[in-house]
């Protein structure tokens, strides 16, 4: 049962990160099109946010790998 939950955890984390990154990028692109002079600051903030979102997925993936070892071992 834990193995099934681990698969769902990774899938939902990937889905959430993908949607979140799409929304963040969309907002940044709209902001840069409205204020081109602020595009550097907007892009920096967007990249930091995307890095944190990616970190959430990577942590989920690593924890899943650790727990998967407990299921099979």
C-alpha positions as a Markdown table, in Angstrom:
| # | Residue | x | y | z |
|---|---|---|---|---|
| 1 | Unk | 0.0 | 0.0 | 0.0 |
| 2 | Unk | 2.9 | 2.4 | 0.7 |
| 3 | Unk | 4.3 | 1.7 | -2.7 |
| 4 | Unk | 1.1 | 2.9 | -4.3 |
| 5 | Unk | 1.0 | 6.0 | -2.1 |
| 6 | Unk | 4.6 | 6.8 | -3.1 |
| 7 | Unk | 3.7 | 6.7 | -6.8 |
| 8 | Unk | 0.8 | 9.1 | -6.2 |
| 9 | Unk | 3.0 | 11.4 | -4.1 |
| 10 | Unk | 5.6 | 11.8 | -6.9 |
| 11 | Unk | 2.9 | 12.2 | -9.6 |
| 12 | Unk | 1.0 | 14.8 | -7.6 |
| 13 | Unk | 4.2 | 16.7 | -6.7 |
| 14 | Unk | 5.2 | 16.8 | -10.4 |
| 15 | Unk | 1.7 | 18.0 | -11.4 |
| 16 | Unk | 1.6 | 20.7 | -8.8 |
| 17 | Unk | 5.1 | 21.9 | -9.6 |
| 18 | Unk | 4.3 | 22.0 | -13.3 |
| 19 | Unk | 1.1 | 24.0 | -12.9 |
| 20 | Unk | 2.8 | 26.3 | -10.4 |
| 21 | Unk | 5.7 | 27.0 | -12.7 |
| 22 | Unk | 3.4 | 27.6 | -15.6 |
| 23 | Unk | 1.4 | 30.1 | -13.6 |
| 24 | Unk | 4.5 | 31.8 | -12.3 |
| 25 | Unk | 6.0 | 32.1 | -15.7 |
| 26 | Unk | 2.8 | 33.4 | -17.2 |
| 27 | Unk | 2.6 | 36.1 | -14.5 |
| 28 | Unk | 6.3 | 37.1 | -15.1 |
| 29 | Unk | 5.8 | 37.3 | -18.9 |
| 30 | Unk | 2.7 | 39.5 | -18.5 |
| 31 | Unk | 4.6 | 41.7 | -16.0 |
| 32 | Unk | 7.6 | 42.0 | -18.3 |
| 33 | Unk | 5.4 | 42.9 | -21.3 |
| 34 | Unk | 3.7 | 45.7 | -19.2 |
| 35 | Unk | 7.0 | 47.0 | -17.7 |
| 36 | Unk | 10.0 | 46.1 | -19.9 |
| 37 | Unk | 12.3 | 48.3 | -17.7 |
| 38 | Unk | 11.6 | 46.1 | -14.7 |
| 39 | Unk | 12.2 | 42.8 | -16.6 |
| 40 | Unk | 15.5 | 42.1 | -14.8 |
| 41 | Unk | 14.0 | 42.2 | -11.4 |
| 42 | Unk | 10.9 | 40.3 | -12.5 |
| 43 | Unk | 13.0 | 37.6 | -14.1 |
| 44 | Unk | 15.2 | 37.3 | -11.0 |
| 45 | Unk | 12.2 | 36.9 | -8.7 |
| 46 | Unk | 10.6 | 34.4 | -11.1 |
| 47 | Unk | 13.8 | 32.2 | -11.2 |
| 48 | Unk | 14.1 | 32.2 | -7.5 |
| 49 | Unk | 10.5 | 31.1 | -7.2 |
| 50 | Unk | 10.9 | 28.4 | -9.8 |
| 51 | Unk | 14.0 | 27.1 | -8.0 |
| 52 | Unk | 12.0 | 26.8 | -4.8 |
| 53 | Unk | 9.2 | 25.0 | -6.6 |
| 54 | Unk | 11.7 | 22.6 | -8.2 |
| 55 | Unk | 13.2 | 22.0 | -4.7 |
| 56 | Unk | 9.8 | 20.8 | -3.5 |
| 57 | Unk | 9.6 | 18.2 | -6.2 |
| 58 | Unk | 13.2 | 17.1 | -5.7 |
| 59 | Unk | 12.7 | 16.6 | -2.0 |
| 60 | Unk | 9.5 | 14.6 | -2.7 |
| 61 | Unk | 11.4 | 12.4 | -5.1 |
| 62 | Unk | 14.3 | 11.8 | -2.7 |
| 63 | Unk | 12.0 | 11.0 | 0.2 |
| 64 | Unk | 10.1 | 8.6 | -2.1 |
| 65 | Unk | 13.3 | 6.9 | -3.0 |
| 66 | Unk | 14.2 | 6.5 | 0.6 |
| 67 | Unk | 10.8 | 5.1 | 1.6 |
| 68 | Unk | 10.8 | 2.8 | -1.5 |
| 69 | Unk | 13.9 | 1.2 | -0.1 |
| 70 | Unk | 11.9 | 0.4 | 3.1 |
| 71 | Unk | 9.0 | -1.1 | 1.1 |
| 72 | Unk | 11.2 | -3.5 | -1.0 |
| 73 | Unk | 13.8 | -4.2 | 1.7 |
